[in-house]
Amino acid sequence: MMLRYVGIFALVVAVGTIAMSFYQPPMRLMPAPFVFVDQQSSAFSDNPEKAADPEISLFFATNRLPVGPRDNRLYAVVPGRDMQAGVATVRIGEEGTTWDKIYAWSTGMSDDRRPFLHLQRMNEQATIESEGDLSGEAKAWFAEINEALRNSADKDIIVYVHGANTTVERAAGQAAQLHHFTGRNSVVVLFVWPTAENFLRYSRDMVTAFGAAPHLAKLVELLSQNTDAAKVDVFTYSAGATVGSDAMAMVGRDAARPGAAAPRLGEVYHAAPDADFRSFVDDMRDYADKAERVTVAVNMSDSALRLSQVINRASRAGRPDMSELDPEATNWLLGASKTYGTELLRVRPENIPGLSNRSHTFWYDDPWVSSDVLITLLHHLPAGERGLAAGKAGTGAHYWTFTPDYPAQLAKVIERLRQQAPTPPATQ
């Protein structure tokens, strides 16, 4: 009888696991970054016309296979030959949610449960073919991005690359958060790559990640060539780093060719990167000198990357094992912070109130880390000027980290930024 109960329990657990693997709820609005709490930042008030809207618009490009007519398009979990591009619209909360309520959620003034972010529509506007010149529609899409840049306080473009096991809706929700919490002051382009949308197919996602890298590289190069962006920033999360790392290496190698145009790479930020550590370092050697800065944010207790390491039989860039590198790669990596300004951000949950020790989602789940992300992308400050403290690991690697007094340090950073901000022209 006992064996029967054990068998039933095991079956229930297995069924529950399979069911959860297919359950992909929309993203919730992330906790207000600490920089927004108590009105430390005026990001929303700096852009009142664009901010006060429950709908968030952002650009997208995807190498998922398009299915159905363009006005009612679905994007499959398998790759296509070309990229499709357009504008995605994400709504904060349910129909009728007021801006006052959204503002309260976004500034930490509401204790209510945070709302879901709903993907309203994907307005496909152009096909970017893998070979050949840009079509008229594609040129019009880049022109629309340019128009958005002209109306944006931030003159960079932020390209967001999501992780594995992610639906289009969740990917759009993550990218929408980046746009929303810049006060709608930045131009964000979501790169949607094919994932199987359930964790039981994780290994397949890692294969399609490498296949998506040439598309992302092309997107970054085209944004540099066809827009007036000051810089093109690339932000990757989790397995998006496998796509992004490989793609940035391609961009770096292309830029190194005689007569090639500079890619205008700005911040390259890898949050909890689920990428093979050795390949990640090799890739960085190809593009670190082309980027304004490369930041790698890691949690050495990250449970998702611990599991990934077992599956892939190699450490992940977000939970690296320095012993896997050969001496030459080790020396290059240890010197990269001085030579190229690369930064290792060690997220230590023991120093951050409320952050799970095993967190993999820290970039959007934790108000301290999300604040640092925004300051990095918007103000391009090195870690030593963002309120972080320096440390040195036993391996000799230098890193930056949050200390328990980070809120006080952040307040000083915000005050310096306010003092450095240009004075608005006097009204007549």
N, C-alpha and C positions, 0 to 999 in steps of 0.2 A: 504493500500500500504506500509506504514511504517513497519507494522508487517511482510510483505513478505520480505522486505529487511533485516530485523533483522534475520528472519529465514534463508535466504540464507547465510548471513554472518556467522551465527552460524554453518551452515552445512559446509561451506568452512573451518572454523577453525577446526571443528571436523575431516574432511577429512585430512587436513594438519597435525593435531596431529597424526592421525593414520599412515599417510605416513612417518612422521619423526620417529615414533617409530620403523619402520622397516628399516630405512636408517642408515647404519653403515659404514661410510667411513673409509678408513685406517687411522691410526694415522699419524699425521705430526711429523717430527723431532722437538723435543721440543726446546724452546729457549736455547741458550747456557748458561749453568750454569755460574754464575758470576765468579766462580773460574777459568773458561776457558777464560774469557774475558781479552784482553790485554796480553795474554800469561802468566797469573799468574801461571798456572799449566803447567807442562811439560809432562802430562800424555800421549799424543799422541806421542811425540818425544821419550818417554821412551820405546815405543813399536812400532817402525816404520814399521816393517815387517807385523804385524798383523793389524795395524790400517789402512794402506793405501789401503783399499778395500771397494767398495760400498756395498758389501755383509757382513752381520753380521750372524754368526752362534751361536746358543745357544742350550742347551739341553732342552728337554721337557718331561713331564710325564702328562698323562691325564686319568681321570676316565670317560670321555665321551664315549658313545657307539661307537665303530669303525664300519664303514660301507664301504663295498667294499673291493677289494683286497688290500693287504698291499702296493703295489707299486702305488696305486691310491686311497689312503684312504681319507675318509671324517670322521669327528667326529661330531656325532649328538648332539642335545641339551638335550638329555636325558642321564642319567647315565648308565654305564656298570658295570659289576661285578668286573672286574680287571682293572689294569692300563696298558696303552700302553706307551712305552717310545722310544725316538729317538732323532734326531737332526733337528731343524728347521732352515731355512735360510730366512733372511729378507734382502731385498735390499733397500738402501736409494736412493730415487728419481727414475727417469725413466731410461730406458736403455741408456747407454752412458754417464751417469752423471760421471764427473771426480772426482778424489780424491781432487784436488785443490778446486773444488766448495764445496764439502762436508766439507773440512777442514774450509773453510770460514764460512759456516753455523754453524759449530760446535764450532767456537771460537768467534762468534759475529762479524765477519768482513764483513758480507754480509747483505744487507738490503732487498734482494730478498725474496719473499714469501718462507717459509720453505717447503721442499719437503715431499711427502707422504712416508711412510714406507710400502713396499709391501711384503707380505708373498709369497715367491717363492715356497717353498716346505716344507713338513713335512715328513722327512725320518724316518718312523717307523722302529725300530730295534729290539724291544723286547716286550714281555708281562710279566708284573710283577703280578703274580697271588695273589689273596687276601689271599690264604692259601697255605702252602707248601713251599718247598725250591726254591731258585732261579734257573731258567733255565740257560743253557749255554749262551743263547743270553742275558739274563739279566745281567749275570756276565760280559759279554763282554761290555755291555753298561756302567756299573760302571767302568770297566777298562779304557774305553775311557775317562770318566770323570777324572780318575786319571791321565791319560796322559796329559790332558789339564791342570790339576793342576800343574804338573811338569814343564810345559812351561809357567806358569802364574806367574806374579810378586806377585799377591795377592793369598795367600794360603787358603783363605776361599772359601766356596761355598755360593752363594746368591740364595736362593729360592724365586721366585717372585710369588705372588698370586693376580690375578686380581679381579676386582669388578663384580657387577651384570650387566645385559644388555650388555654383551660384546661378540663379535665374537672371534673366534680363531685368526683371523688376527689382530684385535686390541690388544688382549692380548699379542700376539707375538711382536707387535710393541712396547708396553710399556716395556716389558722385554728386548727387543733389545736396548732400550735407556739406560737402566742401564748398559748393557755390553759396549755399544759404549762410553758412557761418563766416564767410568773408563779407557779410552784409550785402550779398549779391554784387560785390564790387570786383569780382574776377570772372574771366571767361574760362569755362570748364568744358573740356571735350572728353567724353566717356569712350574708352575703347573696350568694346564688348567682344570677347573671344569665346569660342565654343567650349562649354563645359557640359558634362552629362547630367548635372543638376541633381545628383545624389552621391553620397560619399562612398557607396559601394563600387562606384566606377572611377574612383580617384586616380588609379593608374592610367586610365584612358585620358583623363584630363591632362596629365603631365605630358602625354604624347602630343595632344592638340596644342598645348602651350608652346612647344617648340615650333609647331607649324604656323602659329599665329605671329611669331616674332618678326618675320619679314614684313608682314602687313603693318605692324606697329612701327617698325623702323621707317617704312615708307611714309606713314602718316606724319611722324615727327619731322622728317625731311621736307615733306610738302608744306607743312605748317610754317616751317622756316622760310621756304621759298615763296609762298603765296600769301603771306600775311605780313602785317607790320608789327607783329609781336616783338617786344624788346627781347624776351627770352621764351623758350618753350620748356616749361617745367614738366617733369614726369614723376608721378606719384604711384607707386605700386604697393599692393597689399597681398600678403601671403603668397600663393602660387602665382599671382600676377607678377611676382619678381622673376619667376622663370621666364615668362614672356618678356618682361621689361629688361632684364639683365642681358639676355641674348640679343634683343633688339638694339639696346644701347651700344653693345659691342659692334654690331653691324653699322650703326650710325658713325661710331668712332673710326672704324676702318674705312668707310666711305669718305669721311672727311680728311683722312690722311693721304688720300690719293692726290697726285700732283694736279693743281688747278681746281680742286674741288671747293665748293662753297662751304663756309663754316655753318654748322648746324644750329648755332645759337642756343645750345643747351644751357638751361639755367639750373635750377635745383633738381637733382635726381634723388628722390626720397623713397627708400624701401622700408616699409613697415612690416615687421614680423615676416621677413622674406623666407618663403618656402622654396628655396632653390638650392641645388647642390653646391656646397660651400666651395669646393675646389674650382668648379666651373665658374661660380660667381666671382671669385677673385681673378681668375683668368680673364673674364669678360671686363671687369673693372679696369684692368690694365690697358684695355683698348679704348676706353672712353673717359677715364677720370680726368685726363688733361683737357678734354673738350667741354666738360661741364663746369658750371660755376662752383658747384659743391655736390658731393655725394654723401648722403646721410643714411646710415643703416641703424634702424631702431630694433633692439633685441630684448627679449625676456628669456633669460637662461633657464627658467622653469616652465616655459611655454609647453603646455601639454599636447597641443595639436602638432607642434613640430617634433616633440618627443616621439609621437606615433609615426609621423612622416619619416623620421630618421630610421625607425625600424623597418618600415615598408621599403624605403629606398636604399637601405643599407649604407647610408652615408650621412654625415651631419648636414644640417641645414644652415643657410647663411644667417638665419634668425636665431640659431642656437649652435654656434660654430664650435668645432673641435680643432684647435690650432695644430694638433699633432698630425692632422691629415695632410697638411701642406708640406711641400718640399722646402728645403732651406731658402732657395731663391724666391719662391712665392712668399714665404714668411717674411723675409727681409723687405720685399717690396711692400707688403701690406703694412708692416710696422712703420715704414717710412712714408707711407702715402698721406698721413695726416699732415706732415710737414711739407711734403712736396706738392700735393694737390689739394690740401684742405679737406680731405675726406674726414667724416666724423662718425664715430661709433657711439650711439646713444644707448646706454644700458638702462633699461627700465627695471627698477628694482622694487617690486611690490611691497617689500617690507618698509619702504620709505614713503609710500603713497597711500593715504587713507582710503580704504574701501576697495582697493584694486585686488582682484583675486590673484593669488600667487601663481596660478597656472594660466593666466590670461593670454589669449592669442589676439583678442579684439581690442587691445588697449588703445589703439590710435583713435578710435571713435567712442569707446566706452568709458574712457577715463578723462575727466575734465582737465587734469594737468597735462597729460600727453597731447590731447587735441589742441590745447592752447599753444604748445610748443610747435606743433605741426603748422598752425595758422601763422604764427610769427615767422617761422622759417620760410614759408611760401610767399608771404606778403611783404616781408621786410628784409629778407635775405641776410639776416644777422648770423654771424658765427655763434657756436654754442656758448662761448665764453661771454657773449653779450646778450644771451637769452635767459640769464638767471640760472644756468646749470653749473654744476661743480665738476671739476676734473678728477679723474681717478686713474689708477694703473693696475692692471691685472697681473697675476703671477706669471703669465706668459710674456709679459713685457708690453702688451697692447695697451695703448692709452684710450680712455673712453670718457664720456660725459654722462652725468646722471642727475636725477632729481634728488634734492635733499629735503628733509622734513620742513625746512623753512621756505620752500619754493614759493608759496603765496606772497611772502614778503619780498622775495627777490623779483617775482613777476611784477609786483606793483612798481618797483624801481624801474624795470624795463619799460613799462607802459608810460611812466612819467617822462623818461628820456625821449621816447618816441613822440610824445605830445609836444615836448619842447623843440624837437627837431622838425616838426611838421610845418610846412609853409603857411604863412599867414594868409587867410583868404582876402581877396581884394575888397576894399571898402566900397560900400554901396553909394550910389550918387543920389 
